[in-house]
Structures are given as structure tokens and as C-alpha cells.
Amino acid sequence: MRARRHVRRPPDLTSLFDVLFIIVFAALIRAAAVERDAAPAPTPAAPRPPAPALPPPVAALRQRALADLDAALAARTPLVVRVTRDGTIDALEVDGKRMALVAPLLEPSPDPDVVVAYAGDRSAELRVCRIAARRLGAADLARYLVIVAPAAALDDLPEALFEGLHRDLDRCLSELRGLAALVDPTMLPPTPPRGTP
């Protein structure tokens, strides 16, 4: 009968490597914590001074002025100017009626560094409120609150359109006595689908 040979295996070093890894990892975490604690704490920003309180007579005048402005705005008829994403007025809405039209607000620019330009900067007849007044057959827009409503978020509009519409808000008042506002559609509350109570 043959004697069995014993084969000697070297010891398993896996657990030794695991222990070494844990020790090194713990040492790194400890070193990072010490470094973090040694770093100077950021100085807190100085608190903003509170807005000065208005004297009671001024606060009362302010409140009355805001109420008067609110009443004056509420008395104006809303005139909604619908503007497409690419810069075309495609409809006016007033007194419950929608009037379709096609009035481009952008045009190719003669400047080779600028792709498109705002047409109202070249001609007063191509400005939002002039286009609206002409379509309504009105001499001015004194009785209207002009609400410019783009189909896209203001940040998504072409730069020439964004800036031109803002300039037209001021021009509306100075040229046609209309008060105008530009409304970002992303700031509107969601509207329920038609037919839901």
C-alpha cells in the first residue's frame, strides 16, 4: 500500500491583504478628517441690512398709489399679441375674438456678424404695438393693456426677438399710449383641459 503524499500549500494571504486594505483605508479617512478640521472655517457673509422701514405717511401713500395703478390697469381692455417661437405675430385676441395675422418681427440682417435683426428697430411700422393698432384700426392703444405672449419661454427666444420685444414695451407707451407687458409662458399656472369642471 502506497503512502499518501502530503502536498503542502502556502498559507492563504487573502485575509492578510483585506486587513491591510482596511488599515490603509482607515488611515486615509483619518488623514482627510484631520486636514478638514485644520482648514480655516469660511467666514460667514455679512448679513444684509434690513430694508429701511417706510414712515407711516409714506407707506400709506405707497399703498394708495399701488391701488390706483392696479385700478387703472384693471380698467384697460386686455389685448393679447401672440408671438410664435420664430418671431412672427400670428394672432391678436381682444374682446373674446381671435384675429389671425402673419406679421414677422425678425428679418435678415445686413450685418454679416448678425444673422437676424429686429424689424421694429428699422421701421416703426414693424413694431408690436403699431402692428396691433393698425390691425384694430385704432389711432392709439390708450384703452388697452397689451399683453405680448410668446409661444416659447423667454430664455428660448432668439436674442434679437427677446431684446426687440423688450424695447417695444417702452415704445408702446411713448408712441401709442399703450401699457405693455411681456409674459413668459413658463410662469403661467397650468390650464385645465377643456371640458373639465
C-alpha atoms as one frame of an Amber mdcrd trajectory, in Angstrom:
protein
   0.000   0.000   0.000   1.367   3.343  -1.015   1.670   6.150   1.494  -0.195
   9.261   0.576   1.929  12.229  -0.138   1.133  15.358   1.669   1.214  18.414
  -0.547   1.984  21.464   1.424   0.045  24.532   0.343   1.295  28.025   1.045
  -0.829  29.993   3.518  -3.754  31.978   2.048  -2.787  35.654   2.058  -6.214
  36.965   1.030  -7.286  37.763   4.548  -3.951  39.489   5.211  -4.472  41.746
   2.159  -8.029  42.508   3.337  -6.751  43.563   6.742  -4.024  45.727   5.185
  -6.557  47.376   2.866  -8.861  48.209   5.774  -5.974  49.679   7.785  -4.749
  51.840   4.877  -8.291  52.954   4.059  -8.952  53.917   7.686  -5.671  55.848
   7.800  -6.616  57.810   4.658 -10.029  58.703   6.082  -8.440  59.815   9.347
  -5.881  61.957   7.482  -8.627  63.606   5.445 -10.632  64.353   8.603  -7.591
  65.899  10.312  -6.898  68.026   7.216 -10.527  69.162   7.051 -10.537  70.101
  10.745  -7.272  72.016  10.341  -8.593  74.104   7.418  -9.876  77.536   8.454
 -13.641  77.793   8.540 -15.088  80.089   5.857 -16.085  83.433   7.245 -19.828
  83.919   7.104 -21.068  86.623   4.773 -22.083  89.809   6.468 -25.850  89.886
   6.873 -27.655  92.325   4.634 -29.036  95.273   6.461 -32.821  95.158   6.588
 -34.652  97.441   4.199 -35.436 100.671   5.953 -38.993 100.814   7.139 -41.101
 103.415   5.414 -42.502 106.137   7.604 -46.255 105.541   8.063 -47.323 108.527
   5.899 -45.087 107.326   3.021 -46.286 103.718   3.428 -49.905 104.918   3.235
 -49.154 106.967   0.097 -47.380 103.997  -1.476 -50.318 101.718  -0.725 -52.768
 104.224  -2.233 -50.605 104.696  -5.353 -50.365 100.928  -5.908 -54.143 100.608
  -5.531 -54.697 103.420  -8.043 -52.264 101.843 -10.519 -53.941  98.484 -10.090
 -57.365 100.029 -10.735 -56.044 101.886 -13.808 -54.573  98.664 -15.226 -57.725
  96.687 -14.464 -59.804  99.264 -16.366 -57.801  98.693 -19.566 -59.018  96.116
 -22.083 -56.588  93.200 -22.427 -55.125  92.916 -25.919 -53.132  89.697 -26.291
 -50.457  89.613 -29.005 -49.478  86.006 -29.794 -45.882  85.612 -30.988 -44.502
  82.357 -32.404 -41.175  80.870 -31.330 -39.554  82.057 -34.570 -40.722  85.666
 -34.139 -43.969  86.139 -36.032 -47.163  87.680 -34.668 -49.740  85.074 -35.641
 -52.824  86.339 -33.772 -54.394  89.110 -31.711 -57.014  88.383 -29.065 -59.330
  91.123 -27.839 -62.910  91.260 -26.577 -63.238  87.478 -26.865 -62.255  87.445
 -30.540 -59.142  85.972 -32.124 -57.804  87.671 -35.240 -55.263  85.686 -37.222
 -52.461  87.530 -38.985 -48.902  86.997 -40.164 -46.506  89.768 -39.142 -42.801
  88.805 -38.970 -40.843  90.673 -36.304 -37.425  89.406 -37.451 -35.631  89.959
 -40.739 -32.243  89.075 -42.236 -29.552  91.429 -41.011 -27.296  93.393 -43.388
 -24.521  92.934 -40.806 -22.639  89.701 -41.661 -21.909  89.120 -37.934 -25.627
  89.156 -37.060 -27.933  86.514 -38.528 -31.269  88.231 -37.878 -32.339  91.682
 -36.715 -35.478  93.005 -35.069 -37.531  94.639 -37.827 -39.028  97.219 -35.442
 -35.599  98.764 -34.944 -35.523  99.639 -38.642 -39.145 100.736 -39.063 -41.705
 101.970 -36.528 -44.461 100.360 -38.604 -42.998  96.907 -37.824 -43.231  97.256
 -34.021 -45.654  95.139 -31.979 -47.998  97.911 -30.874 -48.044  99.619 -34.297
 -48.960  96.306 -35.913 -51.720  95.742 -33.325 -53.128  99.281 -33.620 -53.177
  99.087 -37.412 -54.965  95.695 -37.317 -57.539  97.076 -34.841 -57.970 100.302
 -36.820 -57.143 102.305 -33.669 -55.313 105.639 -33.573 -53.675 104.666 -30.278
 -53.783 101.940 -27.627 -54.637 104.138 -24.629 -57.525 101.915 -23.599 -55.564
  98.646 -23.880 -53.251  96.600 -21.718 -51.078  94.994 -24.384 -50.002  91.502
 -23.315 -47.228  90.129 -25.520 -47.436  86.338 -25.201 -44.641  84.351 -26.885
 -45.237  80.656 -27.597 -41.860  79.749 -26.026 -40.065  80.572 -22.797 -38.343
  83.950 -22.934 -34.946  82.263 -22.486 -35.606  80.150 -25.599 -36.394  83.076
 -27.910 -33.817  84.293 -30.425 -31.763  87.083 -28.858 -32.864  89.670 -31.431
 -36.523  88.874 -30.693 -36.056  88.905 -26.910 -34.337  92.287 -26.928 -36.619
  93.797 -29.575 -39.781  92.846 -27.680 -38.404  94.487 -24.547 -37.673  97.699
 -26.464 -41.201  97.593 -27.903 -42.719  97.601 -24.400 -41.353 101.108 -23.836
 -42.155 102.232 -27.380 -45.773 101.142 -26.935 -46.267 103.696 -24.180 -44.263
 106.532 -25.739 -45.634 106.107 -29.266 -49.199 104.824 -28.778 -50.046 105.390
 -25.079 -50.457 101.655 -24.580 -49.250  99.885 -21.466 -47.500  96.673 -22.470
 -46.165  93.615 -20.661 -44.182  90.618 -21.882 -45.383  87.378 -20.271 -43.187
  84.285 -20.036 -45.457  81.267 -20.678 -43.457  79.156 -18.210 -44.598  81.464
 -15.402 -48.296  80.811 -16.041 -50.245  78.282 -13.958 -51.231  75.148 -15.890
 -54.641  75.423 -17.512 -57.059  72.537 -17.086 -58.097  70.717 -20.270 -61.334
  71.880 -21.890 -64.434  70.185 -20.588 -63.127  69.675 -17.028 -65.008  71.499
 -14.291
